[in-house]
Amino acid sequence: MKINIKGAIVRNDSKWIYDWLEMDAVSPKDVIKAIESTKDNEDLEVEISSGGGDVYAGSEIYTALKEYKGKVVGKIVGLAGSAASVVAMACQILKITPTGQVMIHRVSVAVSGNTKTFESISELLASHDVGIANAYMLKTGKDKKEILEMMDKETYFNAKTALDNGFVDEIMFDNELRLSASTGDGLISEKVIEKMRNYLAKQKEQPNTNENENGEAIPQPTSSYKLAQQQEINRIKNKIYGGIL
């Protein structure tokens, strides 16, 4: 089952006007209806390209996806911004296109009133900021202080920085990507491994014997061969650590 999070994230009671204007939008009812039509907890693929929208609608969609019993795989194919980034955090496995972006920021509202009104709104916004931060914290493992600082700055993450900070699990189309619990230093790419595999295969194909006057095979001295092989391996290692490969 594929669910599209495209365009504005809107309340159920305002979705009709987006449909009437033929504008992309998604409401909690759209997502819940799609989930209810699944069979045997089949896998969900959630495709995301949205700048966000209503914080309550985003929270409903996030909760519906988190509660789903099957596997939820998300794909950020454009921008996952604001409320859409919160929705993305519900995906068990979240991928991002190399050209994609994730944006997080604090909640905002347009309001008028007196000082008491603004004090009340300030408390409300602060509460929502922490609620949204919880979704980012669960996904990334970062603490509240760090997440709120990122939200303060209205932070944009490209594919690599989103991966580095734990907001996504994988960059799409990156066949060399390997998830690792280490810092990644010294991790050899698949391209280099394939080059080494081809090199060693060619070495095995080379004859290491000569024939005597009777046509009988006699072994070649192996010391020079091993030395040459080791030198070639060292040369490739130098290229790897020098960043050439």
Contacts in CASP RR format, 6 or more apart in sequence:
PFRMAT RR
TARGET T0000
AUTHOR 0000-0000-0000
METHOD contacts of the structure
MODEL  1
MKINIKGAIVRNDSKWIYDWLEMDAVSPKDVIKAIESTKDNEDLEVEISS
GGGDVYAGSEIYTALKEYKGKVVGKIVGLAGSAASVVAMACQILKITPTG
QVMIHRVSVAVSGNTKTFESISELLASHDVGIANAYMLKTGKDKKEILEM
MDKETYFNAKTALDNGFVDEIMFDNELRLSASTGDGLISEKVIEKMRNYL
AKQKEQPNTNENENGEAIPQPTSSYKLAQQQEINRIKNKIYGGIL
1 34 0 8 1.000
1 35 0 8 1.000
1 37 0 8 1.000
1 38 0 8 1.000
1 42 0 8 1.000
1 43 0 8 1.000
1 44 0 8 1.000
1 45 0 8 1.000
2 44 0 8 1.000
2 45 0 8 1.000
2 46 0 8 1.000
2 47 0 8 1.000
3 31 0 8 1.000
3 34 0 8 1.000
3 35 0 8 1.000
3 44 0 8 1.000
3 45 0 8 1.000
3 46 0 8 1.000
3 47 0 8 1.000
4 26 0 8 1.000
4 47 0 8 1.000
5 26 0 8 1.000
5 31 0 8 1.000
5 46 0 8 1.000
5 47 0 8 1.000
5 48 0 8 1.000
5 49 0 8 1.000
5 50 0 8 1.000
5 61 0 8 1.000
5 84 0 8 1.000
5 87 0 8 1.000
5 88 0 8 1.000
6 24 0 8 1.000
6 25 0 8 1.000
6 26 0 8 1.000
6 47 0 8 1.000
6 48 0 8 1.000
6 49 0 8 1.000
6 50 0 8 1.000
7 23 0 8 1.000
7 24 0 8 1.000
7 25 0 8 1.000
7 26 0 8 1.000
7 49 0 8 1.000
7 50 0 8 1.000
7 51 0 8 1.000
7 52 0 8 1.000
8 18 0 8 1.000
8 23 0 8 1.000
8 24 0 8 1.000
8 25 0 8 1.000
8 26 0 8 1.000
8 50 0 8 1.000
8 51 0 8 1.000
8 52 0 8 1.000
8 53 0 8 1.000
9 25 0 8 1.000
9 26 0 8 1.000
9 27 0 8 1.000
9 50 0 8 1.000
9 51 0 8 1.000
9 52 0 8 1.000
9 53 0 8 1.000
9 54 0 8 1.000
9 57 0 8 1.000
9 58 0 8 1.000
9 61 0 8 1.000
9 83 0 8 1.000
9 84 0 8 1.000
9 87 0 8 1.000
10 18 0 8 1.000
10 25 0 8 1.000
10 26 0 8 1.000
10 27 0 8 1.000
10 53 0 8 1.000
10 54 0 8 1.000
10 57 0 8 1.000
11 27 0 8 1.000
11 28 0 8 1.000
11 54 0 8 1.000
11 56 0 8 1.000
11 57 0 8 1.000
12 27 0 8 1.000
12 28 0 8 1.000
12 29 0 8 1.000
12 57 0 8 1.000
14 27 0 8 1.000
15 25 0 8 1.000
15 26 0 8 1.000
15 27 0 8 1.000
15 29 0 8 1.000
15 30 0 8 1.000
18 24 0 8 1.000
18 25 0 8 1.000
19 25 0 8 1.000
26 50 0 8 1.000
26 61 0 8 1.000
27 57 0 8 1.000
28 57 0 8 1.000
28 58 0 8 1.000
28 60 0 8 1.000
28 61 0 8 1.000
28 64 0 8 1.000
31 61 0 8 1.000
31 64 0 8 1.000
31 65 0 8 1.000
32 60 0 8 1.000
32 64 0 8 1.000
35 44 0 8 1.000
35 64 0 8 1.000
35 65 0 8 1.000
35 68 0 8 1.000
38 44 0 8 1.000
41 68 0 8 1.000
41 69 0 8 1.000
41 70 0 8 1.000
42 70 0 8 1.000
43 70 0 8 1.000
43 71 0 8 1.000
43 72 0 8 1.000
43 73 0 8 1.000
44 65 0 8 1.000
44 68 0 8 1.000
44 70 0 8 1.000
44 71 0 8 1.000
44 72 0 8 1.000
44 73 0 8 1.000
45 73 0 8 1.000
45 74 0 8 1.000
45 75 0 8 1.000
46 65 0 8 1.000
46 72 0 8 1.000
46 73 0 8 1.000
46 74 0 8 1.000
46 75 0 8 1.000
46 87 0 8 1.000
46 88 0 8 1.000
46 90 0 8 1.000
46 91 0 8 1.000
47 74 0 8 1.000
47 75 0 8 1.000
47 77 0 8 1.000
48 74 0 8 1.000
48 75 0 8 1.000
48 76 0 8 1.000
48 77 0 8 1.000
48 78 0 8 1.000
48 80 0 8 1.000
48 84 0 8 1.000
48 87 0 8 1.000
48 88 0 8 1.000
49 76 0 8 1.000
49 77 0 8 1.000
49 78 0 8 1.000
49 79 0 8 1.000
49 80 0 8 1.000
50 79 0 8 1.000
50 80 0 8 1.000
50 81 0 8 1.000
50 83 0 8 1.000
50 84 0 8 1.000
50 87 0 8 1.000
51 79 0 8 1.000
51 80 0 8 1.000
51 81 0 8 1.000
51 82 0 8 1.000
51 83 0 8 1.000
51 84 0 8 1.000
51 103 0 8 1.000
52 58 0 8 1.000
52 81 0 8 1.000
52 82 0 8 1.000
52 83 0 8 1.000
52 84 0 8 1.000
52 85 0 8 1.000
53 82 0 8 1.000
53 83 0 8 1.000
53 84 0 8 1.000
54 83 0 8 1.000
55 83 0 8 1.000
55 86 0 8 1.000
55 107 0 8 1.000
55 128 0 8 1.000
55 132 0 8 1.000
57 83 0 8 1.000
58 83 0 8 1.000
58 84 0 8 1.000
58 86 0 8 1.000
58 87 0 8 1.000
59 86 0 8 1.000
61 87 0 8 1.000
61 90 0 8 1.000
62 86 0 8 1.000
62 87 0 8 1.000
62 89 0 8 1.000
62 90 0 8 1.000
62 135 0 8 1.000
63 90 0 8 1.000
65 72 0 8 1.000
65 87 0 8 1.000
65 90 0 8 1.000
65 91 0 8 1.000
66 90 0 8 1.000
71 92 0 8 1.000
71 93 0 8 1.000
72 90 0 8 1.000
72 91 0 8 1.000
72 92 0 8 1.000
72 93 0 8 1.000
73 91 0 8 1.000
73 92 0 8 1.000
73 93 0 8 1.000
73 94 0 8 1.000
73 95 0 8 1.000
74 88 0 8 1.000
74 91 0 8 1.000
74 93 0 8 1.000
74 94 0 8 1.000
74 95 0 8 1.000
75 94 0 8 1.000
75 95 0 8 1.000
75 96 0 8 1.000
75 97 0 8 1.000
75 172 0 8 1.000
76 88 0 8 1.000
76 94 0 8 1.000
76 95 0 8 1.000
76 96 0 8 1.000
76 97 0 8 1.000
76 100 0 8 1.000
76 101 0 8 1.000
76 102 0 8 1.000
76 168 0 8 1.000
77 97 0 8 1.000
77 100 0 8 1.000
78 97 0 8 1.000
78 99 0 8 1.000
78 100 0 8 1.000
78 101 0 8 1.000
79 100 0 8 1.000
79 101 0 8 1.000
79 102 0 8 1.000
79 103 0 8 1.000
80 87 0 8 1.000
80 88 0 8 1.000
80 96 0 8 1.000
80 101 0 8 1.000
80 102 0 8 1.000
80 103 0 8 1.000
81 101 0 8 1.000
81 102 0 8 1.000
81 103 0 8 1.000
81 104 0 8 1.000
82 103 0 8 1.000
82 104 0 8 1.000
82 105 0 8 1.000
85 102 0 8 1.000
85 103 0 8 1.000
85 104 0 8 1.000
85 136 0 8 1.000
85 167 0 8 1.000
86 132 0 8 1.000
86 135 0 8 1.000
86 136 0 8 1.000
88 94 0 8 1.000
88 102 0 8 1.000
88 167 0 8 1.000
88 168 0 8 1.000
89 135 0 8 1.000
89 136 0 8 1.000
89 138 0 8 1.000
89 139 0 8 1.000
89 167 0 8 1.000
90 135 0 8 1.000
93 169 0 8 1.000
93 170 0 8 1.000
94 139 0 8 1.000
94 167 0 8 1.000
94 168 0 8 1.000
94 169 0 8 1.000
94 170 0 8 1.000
95 168 0 8 1.000
95 169 0 8 1.000
95 170 0 8 1.000
95 171 0 8 1.000
95 172 0 8 1.000
96 102 0 8 1.000
96 159 0 8 1.000
96 162 0 8 1.000
96 163 0 8 1.000
96 168 0 8 1.000
96 170 0 8 1.000
96 171 0 8 1.000
96 172 0 8 1.000
97 159 0 8 1.000
97 171 0 8 1.000
97 172 0 8 1.000
97 173 0 8 1.000
98 159 0 8 1.000
98 171 0 8 1.000
98 172 0 8 1.000
98 173 0 8 1.000
98 174 0 8 1.000
99 159 0 8 1.000
100 158 0 8 1.000
100 159 0 8 1.000
101 156 0 8 1.000
101 157 0 8 1.000
101 158 0 8 1.000
101 162 0 8 1.000
102 156 0 8 1.000
102 157 0 8 1.000
102 162 0 8 1.000
102 167 0 8 1.000
102 168 0 8 1.000
103 154 0 8 1.000
103 155 0 8 1.000
103 156 0 8 1.000
103 157 0 8 1.000
104 132 0 8 1.000
104 136 0 8 1.000
104 147 0 8 1.000
104 150 0 8 1.000
104 151 0 8 1.000
104 154 0 8 1.000
104 155 0 8 1.000
104 157 0 8 1.000
105 151 0 8 1.000
105 154 0 8 1.000
105 155 0 8 1.000
106 125 0 8 1.000
106 129 0 8 1.000
106 148 0 8 1.000
106 151 0 8 1.000
106 152 0 8 1.000
106 154 0 8 1.000
107 125 0 8 1.000
107 128 0 8 1.000
107 129 0 8 1.000
107 132 0 8 1.000
108 125 0 8 1.000
109 121 0 8 1.000
109 125 0 8 1.000
111 117 0 8 1.000
111 118 0 8 1.000
111 121 0 8 1.000
129 148 0 8 1.000
129 151 0 8 1.000
130 144 0 8 1.000
130 148 0 8 1.000
132 151 0 8 1.000
133 144 0 8 1.000
133 147 0 8 1.000
133 148 0 8 1.000
133 151 0 8 1.000
136 142 0 8 1.000
136 147 0 8 1.000
136 150 0 8 1.000
136 167 0 8 1.000
137 143 0 8 1.000
137 144 0 8 1.000
137 147 0 8 1.000
139 166 0 8 1.000
139 167 0 8 1.000
140 147 0 8 1.000
140 165 0 8 1.000
140 166 0 8 1.000
140 167 0 8 1.000
141 166 0 8 1.000
142 165 0 8 1.000
142 166 0 8 1.000
157 165 0 8 1.000
157 167 0 8 1.000
159 168 0 8 1.000
159 171 0 8 1.000
160 171 0 8 1.000
162 168 0 8 1.000
163 169 0 8 1.000
163 170 0 8 1.000
163 171 0 8 1.000
169 179 0 8 1.000
170 177 0 8 1.000
170 179 0 8 1.000
171 177 0 8 1.000
175 190 0 8 1.000
176 189 0 8 1.000
176 190 0 8 1.000
176 191 0 8 1.000
178 187 0 8 1.000
178 190 0 8 1.000
180 187 0 8 1.000
186 241 0 8 1.000
188 240 0 8 1.000
189 245 0 8 1.000
191 245 0 8 1.000
192 236 0 8 1.000
192 240 0 8 1.000
192 245 0 8 1.000
195 236 0 8 1.000
195 245 0 8 1.000
196 236 0 8 1.000
199 232 0 8 1.000
199 236 0 8 1.000
203 229 0 8 1.000
208 219 0 8 1.000
208 220 0 8 1.000
208 222 0 8 1.000
208 225 0 8 1.000
209 217 0 8 1.000
209 218 0 8 1.000
209 219 0 8 1.000
209 220 0 8 1.000
210 217 0 8 1.000
210 218 0 8 1.000
210 220 0 8 1.000
211 217 0 8 1.000
211 218 0 8 1.000
212 218 0 8 1.000
236 245 0 8 1.000
239 245 0 8 1.000
END
